[in-house]
């Protein structure tokens, strides 16, 4: 599959693409025009500029919640005017207005998209932890060369000559999260599944990003930052209810990933794959429907698209078929887990230990013979003093002095060899797994802009409001 061409990122780019391809603008958007981050219309851009000006005027701190900004604006002695000249007030309409304005300001990069804290969704359960340092380099070294002490005459003479040439050590082959071929995350709209999902994600070694409802820009940017830190292709699995909102949540997240990926995870491919609940799973497990709320204005589109009588909740799957959700998630994740890399690292470490040991023994063979000879000389000298411990202490030490000098000379020679020790080691193996060449899931960053649109159009039954 060819890499994505540079996609249109602005209102004018979309208009130019429509003109060049002869297609309608709605056909070139994955979401409703007021929601799609690629299509910030002039009126929205003015709202974004209005919000950015207020941001500078009040010098809001990083991490502020949008609700605090709302109360700051309505509390001014002189009313803050919106773009159309109306005063900003404590109404639901103004609250929606500032939400849309802040979203436009972030999409246009007038303010830092990571500025707001995401108070709506629970914290991400981080399972994969990456070392920011570069990959370790295979290396070999020699254990510390201890001081060599000659025996002294004591009450009982200790004939323990613990002189030895130190052995080799190797490192750089330990298995880490960095060695996994892909960065994997599971997003779920239902916190009621946490008792099932969190232990499973910990066992599988994938991050869990709960999103009670639609994922925010802040959450998407944080996810992309984690992919960038991993510096690996990313795969995002999504589970949600089978209902109007659940059918559009994955495309909504995918569209935000598509928009922000060049900024926060440039050059890294990302896949988004909804894995539950699907119409096929509802039928396979004979899950009971629930009525869709009459107030849900997208229900007709949903019912017409899927030909069903109602919506179905994830909870029904676990209630009626315990363990089924675990199997669905595990089966979806399995193709992206390299179960061999840990074994290959262990094998490479064993090979490195053998190579280092052989290289060290070859250079130290003569020293080993000399050390054994010195041990023999020392034992002969010590034995001759066994019966005269105290009276002969000084005499023995005098006799050992030449050995002491020769021993120290040998020790220094070995120390010099330690400093120069640099054997050839096998390279550190890396996972050879790559993303599947053909991916039929919802989002693939390698598709071009128009091809990706086709998948959005197929997946979404409707485009509910998304803040």
N, C-alpha and C positions, 0 to 999 in steps of 0.2 A: 504494500500500500504506500503510495507516495506521501511525503510529508506535506503538511498543510501549507498552502500559500498564505501570504500575509492577509489576514481577514480584514474586512472593513471594520472600523472602530468608531466611526462618527456618523452623525445624521447625514452629512453631505456625502460620505462614502457610500452609505446605503442608497441614497438617491442616485448617485452615479452608477452603482451596480444595477439598479432597477432600469435605468435608461439604457445601459449597455446590453442587458440581457432581455429587455422587453418584458420584464415581469413586474407584477404589482408589488408595492412595498410590503404589504402584509405577508406576501409569499416569501419575503426575504427576512422575516423576523421569526424568532422561535417563541416569543411571548407577545402579549398585547403591547401595542406601541407605547403605552404609558409605562410599561414595566420593563421592557427590554433594555438592558444596559448599553447595547450597541446603538440605540436609537434615541438619544437625548434630543428632543425637539427644541426649537428656539425658545418657546415659552418655558419649557423645563430648564433650559440653560440659564434663562434670566432668574428663575427661582434659585438655581444653584449659585449664581453670582451673588444674589441677595443673601443667601445663607453664609457664603464665604466672607462677605463683608461684615456680617454680624459676628462671625467667628473671630475676625481680627479686631473688631471694635471692642468686644468684651473679653478678649484674651482668654478664652475658655481653656482649661488644662487638658492635657492628653488623658484619655480614659473617662472623660465625663459622659454621663448618661444623657440621652436626648431629652429625657423628661425634665432634667434640671435646667436645660437650656430653655425649654418651654416656660417654666416658671420664672426664669430670669427675665424673659421677654415681656411676660404679662405684668410684671411688677415694676416696670419702668414708670417714673413720674410722667414722662412724655411718651404717649403711645408709640410703639414701634410699628411702622407702616410696611405692609406687604408690597409686592411689585405693583399691584393694581391700585395702590393708594389706600386700601382699607386698613384699619388698625388690626394688629394681631391681638386676639383676645383668647380667653380661656374657654374655648369651644372645641367640640370634636372636629369640626371642619378645619380650624386652625391647626389642631394637632396633626391631622392628616396632611395638611399643607406643609408643615415643617418637616415631616417625615419624608415627603416626596422631594422637598428642596434639599435636604441633607443627602439623600440618595443621589440626586443629580450632581451635587457638589463633589461627591466622592467619585462618581463615574467620570466626571470631567477632570479629575485630579486637581481640583481647586483647593481641596484640603486632603490631608492624609487619610486614606480609607481605613486605616487601623486606629483612627482617633477614638472611636466610641468603644465602650465596653459592651459586651453581649451579656445583658442581665437576663435575657429571656430563656436561653438554653443552658442546661447544666454543663459543668466542666467536662472537657474531653478526658477520657480515661487513656492515658499514655502508656502503651505497652512496649512500643518500639522506641528505644533510646539510642541515638546515634552519637558517635564520638566526632566532635567537630575537627579533630586533628586529622591529618592525612593518614591513609592506610599504613599500618605498621610494616616496616621493612624486615624481611627475614634476616636474622642475625645470629651469630654464635659468639660466645665469650667463655672465658675461663673463670672458674670460681676463685674467690679471694685466696691469695697465697699467704697462708698463716706464717707467723714467726716460727722458726725451728729452734727449739731449746734443747741443749744437751742435758742429760740427767745429772742430778745432784745427789750426793750421798745424804740419806736421811736415816731415821731410825730403822726403817725397813727400806732397803734399796729398791726403787721402782725401775725395773728394767722394761720400760714402755717407751719405745722410740717411735712416737707418732709422727714420723716424717713421711710425707707422701706428695707426689706430684698431683696438683688439683685436677679434677675432671672437667669436662666441657659442659656447657649449658647452651640451649637454643631457645629462642623466643620469636614472637611475631606470627604465630600460627593459631592463636586462640580464636574461638568462634564468637562473633559479636553480631549485633543487629545490623551493623554496616555490611556484613557479608550476605545478607538476604538480597535476592535479585530485584525485588520490587518493594515499594512502600505501599502497604495495604491499610485501608481504613474501612470501617463499617459505620454507616450513618443510619440512625433509626428515629422515626418520629414518635415512637411509643416508649415512654419510661416504664410502662407496666411490664415490659419484657426484659428489664435490666437484670433480674435474677437469673435469667437464661443466658442473655447475651454477654454480660460482662465476664463471667467465668470462662465462657467459650472463647471470647476474644483473647483473654489472657493465656489460655491453653494454646491457641493457634498463633499467638504472637502478633496480633494486629491491633491497631488503635481503634477505639470506640468513640464516636462523636454523636452523642445524643442530641437530637434536634426536635424539641416539642413543637411541632408545626414546621413552618418554612425556615430553612437555614438562612442566617443573616449574612450580609456582606462581610461583617467582621469574622464570622465563623468560616466562610469560604476562604478569606485571605489567610486566616490562621492555618487552615488545612494546606493551602498552597505553600505557606512558609515551612510546614513540616515536610512536604515533598521536596522543597528546595534544600532543606537541611540534610535530608536523606541522600539527595543527589542521585536519585534513581527514578525510573518510571513509576508512576503511581496508579493504583487500581482502587476505586471507591465503590463499595457495595452498598446498596440502599434497600432498606426494608420499611414498608409503610402499609397502612390499611388499604384495602381495595375499595376506594371511594373517590369522589370527584377531586378532593384535595390531594389524596395519596397518588392519584394518577399523574398529577402535574408536579409534585414535589421533586422527583428525580430530574425531570427536564429543567426545572427552575434552577436547581443546584448546578446541573451540568452547564447551563447557559452562563451562570456566574463564573464557573471555573473556566469556561471558554474565554470569557471576557478578561478575567484577571490573570490568567496563566502567563501571558507574555510579560506581565509586570513583575509577578512574584515567583514564578517558577519557569523562567525562560529556558527553552531548549529541552524541557523534560516532558515526555509524553504522559498523558493521563487518560485512563479509561473510567467510565462511569457505568455501572451495571446494576439496574434494579433486579433484585432476586426474589422478593416476596412483598406483598401478596400479588399473585397474578390471577387472571381469570382461569387459567388452566389449573392452578393449584386449588382454587375455590371449587372447581368441578371435581378434581381428583380426590379431594378430601371431603367432598359433600358438606361444605361449610354453610351454615345457615345465614341468610341475608338479614340485614336490619334496614328499616326504612330510612331513606335519606331525608334530612330535614327539609321541610317545605321552603324554608328561607334560603336554602342553598340554590342560587340561581344557575349553577352549572349542572344540576342533576339531570336535566333533559339531555344535554350533550353526552353525559356519562352513560346514561341508560341506553341511548341510541347507539353509541359507539360499541358498547360491549354486549348489548342485548341481554341484560340481566334484570332481575326484579328489585335489587337493592344493593347496598354496600355490604362489605364483610370486614370484620376487624381481625387484626393479627391475634388478639387474645383468643378468638374462637379456635384457631389452629392449635394452640398449645393446650387449650381446655379439652378438646376432643381427640387430639392426637399428640400426646406428650412425647417430646423428643423429635418431632417432625421438623420444627424450626431449626434445631441444632443441625440436623442432617442437611437441610437445605443450605444453610450458611457454610457448613464444612465442605460440602460438595462444590459450592461456588468458589471457595477460597483455594481448594486443593491444587488446581492447575498452576497456581502462582507461588507455591511453596517449594523450595529446593531442599529436599530431604537428604541430598547427598553431600552438600557442601561441608557440613560439620564433619562427616566421615573423611572427606578428602583432605580437610585441614589436619585432622589427626594423623592421617597417613603421611602427609607431607612433613609434619613435625617429627614423626618417627624416622623418616628418610633423612631429615636434616640432622637429627641426633646421631645417626650412624655416620653421616658424612663428616660431621664435626669431630666425632670420636676418632675416626680413622685418621683424619688430618692431624689431630693433636698427638696421637700415639706415634705417628711416623716421625714427627719432629722431636719427640721427647724420649725416644728409645734409648739413646746413649746416656741421657741423664738418669733414666731409671736404673740402668746397670750401675752407674757411678753411685747413685743413692743407696742401692743395696750393699755395695761394697763398704760404704761409709757406715751403714748400720752394723755390718759385721765387725768392723774395726772397733766401733764404739762398744759393742757387747763384750769383746775381748778385754778391753781396758776396764770396763765397769766390773767384770767378773773377778779381776785380780784384786779388787778392793773390797770385796764383800765382807770379809772378816775384820776389817779395820776401818769401820765406817767414819767415826768421828775424827780419829787421829789422822786418817789419810784423806780427808775432804780436800784440803788445799793441794795435796800432792796430785790427787786425781784431776782436779780442775786444771792444774798446770799441764798435766799430760794431755788433757782434752783441748787445750788452747789451739794447737795446730789444726785439729779437726774442726773446731769452731770457725776458724778463718776459712778453711776449705769449704765447709758447709755454707757459710755466708756467701762465699764466692759463687758456689753452685746455685744458691737461692737467687742471687742477683741475675745470673745468666738466665734462669727460668723466668724470672720476672720480665726480663727484656723480651723473651720469646712470647710471653703473654701479651705484651703491648703490641707486638707485631703480628699477632695471630689474626688471620683473615681468610678462612677457608671459603671455597666456592660452595654455595648452598642452593638448593632447588628454589625456584620462585614460589611466591605465595599464591595458591590457586584462588580463582574467583569463580563465582557462579556463572555458568554458561547459558542460563535460561534467558530468554528474551520474550517480549510481549508477543502474543499470537499474531501471525502475519495478517490473518483475517479475523476481525472482531465484529460480531453482529449485535453487540449491546448498544445501549443508548448513546453513549458519547465516546468518541475516540479523537484525541487531539491531532492525530495524523490525517484525518479527513480534511478536505478543503471546506470552505465556509458553506457553499451551496449543498454539497453532499451531506454535511452534518445536519442542515436544516431538514432534510428529508426524514431523518431519524426522529427529530423533535416532533415533526408533524404527525408521524405515525404513532408516537408514544403518548402524546397528550390528548386527553379528551376535552380539555378546557383549560382556560388560563384564569384561575381565580386571582383576586387581588393578592399581591405579594409585597410586604413591606421589607 
